[in-house]
Amino acid sequence: MTRDEYVKQQLSKHYPTQTAAAKDLGVEENTVRRYFNNLRKPGDAVCRAVQLLDFVRSLGLEPPEPIAFD
């Protein structure tokens, strides 16, 4: 499985919309849309964040809300 396939699979599995995925990852919706449209490849940090979010959920927990910086 490639990095692209992994990220798309996990985001599709856990989020009903790309907007929800973007919110949890703390990125803009356009960024997630570009992953799904093959216009941008997710980096290592995104893959790790997706993996950690999946792990948190596997423990029956929900991740905290993203920090809203000024």
C-alpha positions as CSV (number, residue, x, y, z in Angstrom):
1,M,0.0,0.0,0.0
2,T,1.3,3.4,-0.9
3,R,1.3,6.5,1.4
4,D,-1.4,8.0,-0.8
5,E,-3.6,4.9,-0.6
6,Y,-3.2,4.7,3.2
7,V,-4.2,8.3,3.8
8,K,-7.2,8.1,1.5
9,Q,-8.3,4.8,3.0
10,Q,-8.1,6.0,6.6
11,L,-9.7,9.4,5.9
12,S,-12.6,7.7,4.1
13,K,-13.0,5.2,6.9
14,H,-13.2,7.8,9.7
15,Y,-14.7,10.9,8.2
16,P,-18.0,11.4,6.5
17,T,-16.7,14.5,4.6
18,Q,-13.4,15.9,3.5
19,T,-14.3,19.0,5.6
20,A,-14.4,16.9,8.8
21,A,-11.1,15.2,7.9
22,A,-9.4,18.6,7.3
23,K,-10.7,19.9,10.6
24,D,-9.2,17.0,12.6
25,L,-5.9,17.2,10.8
26,G,-5.8,21.0,11.2
27,V,-5.4,21.7,7.5
28,E,-7.5,23.5,5.0
29,E,-10.2,21.6,3.2
30,N,-8.5,22.2,-0.2
31,T,-5.4,20.3,1.1
32,V,-7.5,17.2,1.8
33,R,-9.4,17.6,-1.5
34,R,-6.0,17.7,-3.4
35,Y,-5.1,14.4,-1.8
36,F,-8.2,12.8,-3.1
37,N,-7.9,14.3,-6.5
38,N,-4.2,13.2,-6.8
39,L,-3.1,16.8,-7.1
40,R,-0.9,16.6,-3.9
41,K,0.7,13.8,-2.1
42,P,0.5,13.6,1.7
43,G,3.8,14.0,3.5
44,D,5.2,11.8,6.2
45,A,3.8,14.0,9.0
46,V,0.3,13.7,7.6
47,C,0.6,9.9,7.4
48,R,1.8,9.8,11.0
49,A,-1.0,12.1,12.2
50,V,-3.6,9.9,10.4
51,Q,-2.0,6.8,12.0
52,L,-2.1,8.4,15.5
53,L,-5.7,9.5,15.0
54,D,-6.6,5.9,14.0
55,F,-4.8,4.6,17.1
56,V,-6.6,7.0,19.4
57,R,-10.0,5.9,17.9
58,S,-9.1,2.2,18.2
59,L,-8.8,2.8,22.0
60,G,-12.4,4.1,22.0
61,L,-11.4,7.7,22.4
62,E,-11.9,10.8,20.2
63,P,-9.1,13.2,19.5
64,P,-9.3,16.7,21.1
65,E,-10.4,19.6,19.1
66,P,-7.6,21.3,17.1
67,I,-6.0,24.3,18.7
68,A,-7.3,27.5,17.2
69,F,-4.3,29.8,17.0
70,D,-4.6,33.5,16.4
